[in-house]
Amino acid sequence: MKKVFVIGLEPFNLEMLDALVGDEDIEFHEALSADEAVNVDGPFKLHDLIQLAEQRMDEYGPADGILNYWDFPGACLGPMLAKRNGLPGPSLESVATLEHKYWARREMEKVIPEASTRYCAVDPFADDPRSQVDLKYPYWIKPFVSHSSYLGFKISGEEDFNTAIQAIREGIGLFGDPFNEFLDKVDMPEDLKNIGGRHCIAEESIAADAQVTLEGYAFDGDVVVYGAVDSVREGGAGSSFSRYEYPSALPSELIERMSETTKRYLRHVGLDNSAFNVEFFWDRESDRISLLEVNTRLSKSHAPLFRDVDGRSHQKIGLDLALGRRPQFQKGAGDWPYAAKFMVRLFQDGKIKRVPSATEIHHMQTRYPEAMVQVLVEEGQRLSHLAFQDSYSFEVADIFIGGRSNEELVDKYTDMMDCLPFEVDLTAPAPQ
C-alpha cells in the first residue's frame, strides 16, 4: 500500500485523485486540511504547519509521496516536507527562485529577456514607496508571493497607487512573513537577502491579445509541456478570469515557441521533479510572447478540463511525480473535444440572499450530466468578506462543462445559469 499525503486535501480534489488510482494500491491522506493550508483567516507560521503535517505522517505513514496543487503556502510546504522525509520533489532553491517574483524576473532577464518586461522592487513600508517605481502608467503592483491575485492592483495614477499601498501594508504580512520563513531555508543571492516577503514587485503592463497557460512537468532533467489552456478575462481592469478553455485555440507554432521558452528558463533555474504551469501573454500585432510567471505546481482548476478532453485529470502527472516515477499521460481519450471552467463573478459588493438549492443543481445536472458545479458562497455572506479575491471582483461559483466546440460551451453555460439562480442584495449596507 502506497500512502500519498496531500496538502489542502478537500472532497472535490479527493474525488479526482481517487478516480486515478485504478488497480494501484494507493491511498490518500490529509497532510493538511484546506482550512489549515488554503483558507487561512489569520497569521500563521510555516514551521507550525510543517510540524502538524509531520505529526499526521508519523501517525498514518510512512509517506511514499507528498502532493500539492495549491499556491503559497502549499507550493513551499510540499518541497519542504519532501526534502525532510527523503521523498521526490524539487529543490528548495528552484522553488524559491520562481515563487519570489522579483528573483524570478531577474533570472528571466538572464536567459529569456525577449519574453520578460520592465519591473522593479517596491518596499510598501518605505516613507515614499512611489519614488522606487520608475515605470510609466499603467503598471501592476503585487506582493512577491500570494495566491488568486490577492493584493494585485493595476496602477493608472497616484490615487490608484496610494490605495494599493494602503491595502498591501495591511495585508502583505499574512503570506509575506511565512514566506520569509521559507526563504531562510535557502541560499539566496547576497543582494536579495533583505528583499523578501514584505516587498512587492511592480511590472510594466504587457500588451496582449491572448493569455494562455502551459501545463507541464520536469523529471530527471527533462522539461515537458503536455497541454495549453486559454484564459479569458473580463472586468474593467481586464484582470478577472472569466473562463478557462482547453485545448488552446492559439496556433500550434505559437504554443511550441512558448514551450521552448519555458524549457530554456526552467533548465536555467533548475526546476526538476516537479509539475508546473506557466502563464504567457501574446500580442498579435508584434507577435511578441511575454512570460508572466511560473507556478511550481499543476493547476487544480484545469483538472476537470483534462478529464473531459483526455479521459483523466492531469492530477495523474502530480501523482506520478510524487511517487518518483516518470509521468504517463494519454491525450484525447475523453468524452469531449473541448472543455471549460466558467467563473461566475460579481463586480459590486453586496450580500448573498440566495444560492442555488441542491434540487436546482440536480435538475441542471439532469439536463447536463457532464457538468460540475461548485458554489463558493453561502446565504448571508457579504461579498467583500470573501477571502483571497482579486482586487476587482468576487467569485461566487465555478462551473465545469464539456462540449463539441467553444461556442457550444458558452451556449451551455448561458443556459445553465438560468437554472442556477443567485440573488444578491446590492443595496445592503456594509457593517460598520
LONUKE-563805 format. One record per residue (C-alpha): y negated, z, x negated. Coordinates in steps of 0.1 Angstrom, whole numbers, plus 5000, padded with zeros to 4 digits. Layout:
+-------+------+------+
| north |   up | east |
+-------+------+------+
|     Y |    Z |    X |
...
+-------+------+------+
This chain:
+-------+------+------+
| north |   up | east |
+-------+------+------+
|  5000 | 5000 | 5000 |
|  4966 | 4989 | 4985 |
|  4937 | 5010 | 4995 |
|  4902 | 4995 | 4996 |
|  4872 | 5018 | 5001 |
|  4843 | 5002 | 5019 |
|  4806 | 5013 | 5016 |
|  4789 | 5014 | 5050 |
|  4821 | 5007 | 5070 |
|  4815 | 5002 | 5107 |
|  4836 | 4987 | 5136 |
|  4821 | 4952 | 5136 |
|  4830 | 4945 | 5100 |
|  4862 | 4966 | 5101 |
|  4875 | 4941 | 5127 |
|  4865 | 4912 | 5104 |
|  4884 | 4928 | 5075 |
|  4915 | 4937 | 5094 |
|  4918 | 4901 | 5105 |
|  4920 | 4890 | 5068 |
|  4950 | 4912 | 5058 |
|  4978 | 4892 | 5074 |
|  5011 | 4902 | 5059 |
|  4995 | 4920 | 5030 |
|  4999 | 4958 | 5028 |
|  4962 | 4967 | 5027 |
|  4943 | 4995 | 5045 |
|  4906 | 5001 | 5046 |
|  4889 | 5035 | 5041 |
|  4854 | 5046 | 5046 |
|  4838 | 5054 | 5012 |
|  4805 | 5060 | 5031 |
|  4797 | 5055 | 5067 |
|  4769 | 5032 | 5079 |
|  4748 | 5062 | 5088 |
|  4752 | 5075 | 5052 |
|  4747 | 5043 | 5033 |
|  4727 | 5020 | 5056 |
|  4709 | 5037 | 5085 |
|  4693 | 5063 | 5063 |
|  4664 | 5081 | 5080 |
|  4651 | 5103 | 5052 |
|  4651 | 5109 | 5014 |
|  4684 | 5107 | 4997 |
|  4698 | 5109 | 4962 |
|  4722 | 5083 | 4948 |
|  4741 | 5110 | 4930 |
|  4749 | 5128 | 4963 |
|  4762 | 5095 | 4978 |
|  4784 | 5089 | 4947 |
|  4798 | 5124 | 4949 |
|  4806 | 5121 | 4987 |
|  4823 | 5087 | 4982 |
|  4844 | 5100 | 4953 |
|  4855 | 5131 | 4974 |
|  4868 | 5107 | 5000 |
|  4885 | 5085 | 4974 |
|  4902 | 5116 | 4960 |
|  4914 | 5127 | 4994 |
|  4927 | 5093 | 5007 |
|  4932 | 5074 | 4975 |
|  4937 | 5065 | 4948 |
|  4914 | 5035 | 4953 |
|  4926 | 5000 | 4944 |
|  4892 | 4984 | 4951 |
|  4856 | 4990 | 4962 |
|  4840 | 4967 | 4987 |
|  4803 | 4964 | 4997 |
|  4784 | 4939 | 5018 |
|  4751 | 4957 | 5022 |
|  4717 | 4957 | 5004 |
|  4705 | 4988 | 4985 |
|  4718 | 5014 | 4981 |
|  4752 | 4998 | 4987 |
|  4745 | 4970 | 4962 |
|  4742 | 4996 | 4934 |
|  4767 | 5022 | 4947 |
|  4795 | 4996 | 4947 |
|  4793 | 4987 | 4910 |
|  4788 | 5024 | 4901 |
|  4819 | 5035 | 4919 |
|  4839 | 5006 | 4905 |
|  4829 | 5015 | 4869 |
|  4835 | 5052 | 4873 |
|  4870 | 5045 | 4886 |
|  4880 | 5017 | 4863 |
|  4881 | 4991 | 4892 |
|  4869 | 4955 | 4892 |
|  4832 | 4949 | 4896 |
|  4801 | 4935 | 4879 |
|  4783 | 4952 | 4851 |
|  4755 | 4977 | 4860 |
|  4731 | 4958 | 4837 |
|  4736 | 4924 | 4855 |
|  4732 | 4941 | 4889 |
|  4700 | 4959 | 4878 |
|  4685 | 4927 | 4864 |
|  4689 | 4910 | 4898 |
|  4680 | 4939 | 4921 |
|  4649 | 4947 | 4901 |
|  4628 | 4918 | 4914 |
|  4603 | 4918 | 4885 |
|  4630 | 4919 | 4859 |
|  4648 | 4891 | 4878 |
|  4617 | 4869 | 4877 |
|  4613 | 4874 | 4840 |
|  4648 | 4861 | 4834 |
|  4642 | 4831 | 4857 |
|  4612 | 4822 | 4836 |
|  4635 | 4820 | 4805 |
|  4663 | 4798 | 4819 |
|  4651 | 4781 | 4852 |
|  4613 | 4781 | 4850 |
|  4612 | 4749 | 4872 |
|  4627 | 4770 | 4901 |
|  4605 | 4801 | 4897 |
|  4570 | 4809 | 4908 |
|  4539 | 4828 | 4897 |
|  4543 | 4866 | 4900 |
|  4530 | 4900 | 4888 |
|  4540 | 4936 | 4890 |
|  4519 | 4960 | 4911 |
|  4516 | 4998 | 4909 |
|  4507 | 5007 | 4945 |
|  4496 | 5041 | 4934 |
|  4471 | 5029 | 4909 |
|  4434 | 5036 | 4915 |
|  4427 | 4999 | 4921 |
|  4460 | 4981 | 4928 |
|  4442 | 4949 | 4937 |
|  4430 | 4945 | 4901 |
|  4466 | 4940 | 4890 |
|  4470 | 4908 | 4911 |
|  4459 | 4875 | 4896 |
|  4473 | 4853 | 4924 |
|  4455 | 4832 | 4949 |
|  4458 | 4838 | 4986 |
|  4482 | 4837 | 5003 |
|  4509 | 4856 | 4984 |
|  4536 | 4881 | 4992 |
|  4540 | 4917 | 4981 |
|  4571 | 4938 | 4984 |
|  4589 | 4966 | 4966 |
|  4613 | 4958 | 4937 |
|  4642 | 4970 | 4959 |
|  4645 | 4971 | 4997 |
|  4665 | 4955 | 5025 |
|  4659 | 4935 | 5056 |
|  4624 | 4925 | 5044 |
|  4613 | 4962 | 5048 |
|  4578 | 4967 | 5035 |
|  4574 | 4930 | 5027 |
|  4539 | 4916 | 5036 |
|  4521 | 4883 | 5035 |
|  4486 | 4888 | 5020 |
|  4459 | 4864 | 5031 |
|  4429 | 4886 | 5023 |
|  4416 | 4920 | 5013 |
|  4423 | 4936 | 5047 |
|  4460 | 4925 | 5045 |
|  4463 | 4939 | 5010 |
|  4448 | 4973 | 5019 |
|  4470 | 4976 | 5050 |
|  4501 | 4966 | 5030 |
|  4494 | 4991 | 5001 |
|  4489 | 5019 | 5026 |
|  4523 | 5012 | 5042 |
|  4540 | 5008 | 5009 |
|  4526 | 5040 | 4995 |
|  4540 | 5058 | 5025 |
|  4575 | 5042 | 5025 |
|  4584 | 5030 | 4990 |
|  4599 | 5062 | 4978 |
|  4628 | 5061 | 5003 |
|  4646 | 5035 | 4983 |
|  4624 | 5035 | 4951 |
|  4634 | 5070 | 4940 |
|  4672 | 5065 | 4943 |
|  4668 | 5031 | 4926 |
|  4652 | 5048 | 4897 |
|  4684 | 5069 | 4895 |
|  4704 | 5037 | 4892 |
|  4680 | 5023 | 4865 |
|  4685 | 5055 | 4845 |
|  4722 | 5044 | 4841 |
|  4714 | 5010 | 4824 |
|  4699 | 4998 | 4792 |
|  4666 | 4983 | 4802 |
|  4641 | 4963 | 4781 |
|  4617 | 4987 | 4765 |
|  4586 | 4973 | 4782 |
|  4602 | 4977 | 4817 |
|  4612 | 5013 | 4814 |
|  4581 | 5025 | 4831 |
|  4581 | 4998 | 4857 |
|  4607 | 5009 | 4883 |
|  4615 | 5018 | 4919 |
|  4579 | 5028 | 4929 |
|  4565 | 4994 | 4918 |
|  4561 | 4962 | 4938 |
|  4562 | 4925 | 4929 |
|  4535 | 4901 | 4941 |
|  4547 | 4865 | 4943 |
|  4528 | 4833 | 4950 |
|  4537 | 4817 | 4984 |
|  4561 | 4788 | 4980 |
|  4555 | 4755 | 4998 |
|  4587 | 4748 | 5017 |
|  4601 | 4727 | 5045 |
|  4635 | 4744 | 5044 |
|  4652 | 4775 | 5034 |
|  4689 | 4777 | 5025 |
|  4713 | 4805 | 5013 |
|  4741 | 4796 | 4989 |
|  4772 | 4819 | 4992 |
|  4793 | 4822 | 4960 |
|  4811 | 4843 | 4936 |
|  4816 | 4849 | 4898 |
|  4851 | 4856 | 4885 |
|  4862 | 4857 | 4849 |
|  4832 | 4837 | 4837 |
|  4834 | 4810 | 4864 |
|  4805 | 4808 | 4889 |
|  4815 | 4791 | 4922 |
|  4794 | 4782 | 4952 |
|  4815 | 4777 | 4983 |
|  4791 | 4775 | 5012 |
|  4754 | 4768 | 5022 |
|  4737 | 4783 | 5053 |
|  4704 | 4771 | 5066 |
|  4678 | 4798 | 5076 |
|  4654 | 4790 | 5104 |
|  4622 | 4812 | 5106 |
|  4597 | 4820 | 5133 |
|  4567 | 4842 | 5139 |
|  4530 | 4840 | 5128 |
|  4538 | 4848 | 5092 |
|  4568 | 4825 | 5092 |
|  4588 | 4853 | 5077 |
|  4611 | 4864 | 5105 |
|  4646 | 4849 | 5107 |
|  4653 | 4832 | 5140 |
|  4688 | 4819 | 5132 |
|  4713 | 4810 | 5105 |
|  4731 | 4777 | 5108 |
|  4764 | 4768 | 5090 |
|  4770 | 4744 | 5074 |
|  4737 | 4734 | 5060 |
|  4721 | 4702 | 5072 |
|  4704 | 4695 | 5038 |
|  4717 | 4666 | 5017 |
|  4747 | 4674 | 4996 |
|  4729 | 4662 | 4964 |
|  4702 | 4689 | 4970 |
|  4728 | 4716 | 4976 |
|  4745 | 4706 | 4943 |
|  4712 | 4708 | 4925 |
|  4707 | 4743 | 4938 |
|  4742 | 4752 | 4928 |
|  4738 | 4741 | 4893 |
|  4705 | 4760 | 4890 |
|  4723 | 4791 | 4903 |
|  4751 | 4787 | 4878 |
|  4727 | 4785 | 4849 |
|  4708 | 4815 | 4860 |
|  4738 | 4838 | 4867 |
|  4755 | 4829 | 4835 |
|  4723 | 4838 | 4817 |
|  4721 | 4872 | 4835 |
|  4758 | 4878 | 4830 |
|  4768 | 4885 | 4866 |
|  4806 | 4884 | 4868 |
|  4834 | 4897 | 4891 |
|  4810 | 4898 | 4920 |
|  4801 | 4880 | 4952 |
|  4765 | 4868 | 4955 |
|  4742 | 4849 | 4978 |
|  4711 | 4830 | 4966 |
|  4680 | 4822 | 4987 |
|  4663 | 4788 | 4979 |
|  4633 | 4770 | 4993 |
|  4629 | 4733 | 4993 |
|  4596 | 4713 | 4995 |
|  4604 | 4678 | 5008 |
|  4572 | 4662 | 4995 |
|  4575 | 4673 | 4959 |
|  4614 | 4676 | 4961 |
|  4609 | 4710 | 4944 |
|  4635 | 4737 | 4948 |
|  4624 | 4774 | 4943 |
|  4647 | 4803 | 4939 |
|  4635 | 4833 | 4959 |
|  4661 | 4859 | 4950 |
|  4698 | 4866 | 4942 |
|  4717 | 4893 | 4962 |
|  4747 | 4908 | 4944 |
|  4768 | 4908 | 4975 |
|  4780 | 4884 | 5002 |
|  4760 | 4882 | 5034 |
|  4778 | 4901 | 5062 |
|  4756 | 4882 | 5087 |
|  4773 | 4849 | 5077 |
|  4808 | 4863 | 5081 |
|  4814 | 4852 | 5117 |
|  4799 | 4817 | 5109 |
|  4826 | 4812 | 5082 |
|  4852 | 4824 | 5105 |
|  4842 | 4799 | 5132 |
|  4840 | 4769 | 5109 |
|  4865 | 4777 | 5081 |
|  4890 | 4798 | 5101 |
|  4884 | 4831 | 5084 |
|  4855 | 4853 | 5074 |
|  4842 | 4849 | 5038 |
|  4848 | 4887 | 5036 |
|  4881 | 4873 | 5021 |
|  4861 | 4865 | 4990 |
|  4848 | 4900 | 4987 |
|  4883 | 4915 | 4993 |
|  4899 | 4893 | 4966 |
|  4872 | 4903 | 4941 |
|  4875 | 4940 | 4950 |
|  4912 | 4937 | 4941 |
|  4905 | 4919 | 4909 |
|  4920 | 4885 | 4919 |
|  4906 | 4850 | 4919 |
|  4893 | 4843 | 4954 |
|  4912 | 4817 | 4975 |
|  4893 | 4803 | 5005 |
|  4902 | 4773 | 5027 |
|  4874 | 4752 | 5041 |
|  4871 | 4736 | 5075 |
|  4901 | 4753 | 5092 |
|  4881 | 4769 | 5120 |
|  4877 | 4760 | 5157 |
|  4842 | 4747 | 5154 |
|  4824 | 4723 | 5131 |
|  4791 | 4743 | 5134 |
|  4782 | 4779 | 5139 |
|  4751 | 4800 | 5141 |
|  4738 | 4835 | 5143 |
|  4708 | 4839 | 5166 |
|  4685 | 4869 | 5161 |
|  4668 | 4880 | 5193 |
|  4633 | 4892 | 5183 |
|  4601 | 4905 | 5199 |
|  4568 | 4902 | 5182 |
|  4550 | 4930 | 5200 |
|  4556 | 4967 | 5202 |
|  4569 | 4982 | 5234 |
|  4596 | 5004 | 5250 |
|  4631 | 4992 | 5259 |
|  4635 | 4996 | 5296 |
|  4669 | 4978 | 5300 |
|  4696 | 4962 | 5278 |
|  4725 | 4940 | 5290 |
|  4753 | 4960 | 5306 |
|  4789 | 4958 | 5294 |
|  4796 | 4939 | 5326 |
|  4769 | 4913 | 5319 |
|  4781 | 4909 | 5283 |
|  4817 | 4904 | 5296 |
|  4805 | 4879 | 5321 |
|  4788 | 4859 | 5294 |
|  4818 | 4860 | 5271 |
|  4840 | 4848 | 5300 |
|  4818 | 4817 | 5300 |
|  4816 | 4815 | 5262 |
|  4847 | 4833 | 5249 |
|  4838 | 4822 | 5213 |
|  4806 | 4842 | 5214 |
|  4800 | 4876 | 5198 |
|  4771 | 4899 | 5208 |
|  4756 | 4929 | 5190 |
|  4729 | 4948 | 5210 |
|  4709 | 4967 | 5184 |
|  4687 | 4988 | 5207 |
|  4691 | 5014 | 5234 |
|  4672 | 5021 | 5266 |
|  4643 | 5043 | 5260 |
|  4638 | 5033 | 5224 |
|  4604 | 5023 | 5211 |
|  4604 | 4991 | 5190 |
|  4581 | 5005 | 5163 |
|  4606 | 5033 | 5158 |
|  4634 | 5010 | 5148 |
|  4645 | 5014 | 5112 |
|  4640 | 4988 | 5085 |
|  4625 | 4959 | 5105 |
|  4604 | 4932 | 5088 |
|  4567 | 4937 | 5090 |
|  4561 | 4913 | 5118 |
|  4589 | 4915 | 5144 |
|  4616 | 4937 | 5160 |
|  4652 | 4926 | 5161 |
|  4669 | 4937 | 5193 |
|  4702 | 4917 | 5193 |
|  4723 | 4893 | 5174 |
|  4744 | 4865 | 5189 |
|  4771 | 4846 | 5171 |
|  4783 | 4813 | 5185 |
|  4803 | 4782 | 5175 |
|  4796 | 4746 | 5187 |
|  4801 | 4709 | 5182 |
|  4765 | 4704 | 5169 |
|  4734 | 4724 | 5161 |
|  4718 | 4711 | 5193 |
|  4748 | 4724 | 5213 |
|  4744 | 4758 | 5196 |
|  4708 | 4760 | 5207 |
|  4717 | 4750 | 5243 |
|  4744 | 4776 | 5244 |
|  4721 | 4803 | 5231 |
|  4694 | 4794 | 5257 |
|  4720 | 4796 | 5285 |
|  4735 | 4828 | 5272 |
|  4701 | 4846 | 5271 |
|  4698 | 4840 | 5309 |
|  4730 | 4861 | 5312 |
|  4718 | 4889 | 5288 |
|  4686 | 4903 | 5303 |
|  4664 | 4926 | 5282 |
|  4635 | 4944 | 5298 |
|  4607 | 4957 | 5276 |
|  4576 | 4976 | 5287 |
|  4549 | 4961 | 5265 |
|  4522 | 4984 | 5281 |
|  4539 | 5017 | 5274 |
|  4515 | 5038 | 5253 |
|  4527 | 5048 | 5218 |
|  4533 | 5085 | 5214 |
|  4506 | 5105 | 5196 |
+-------+------+------+
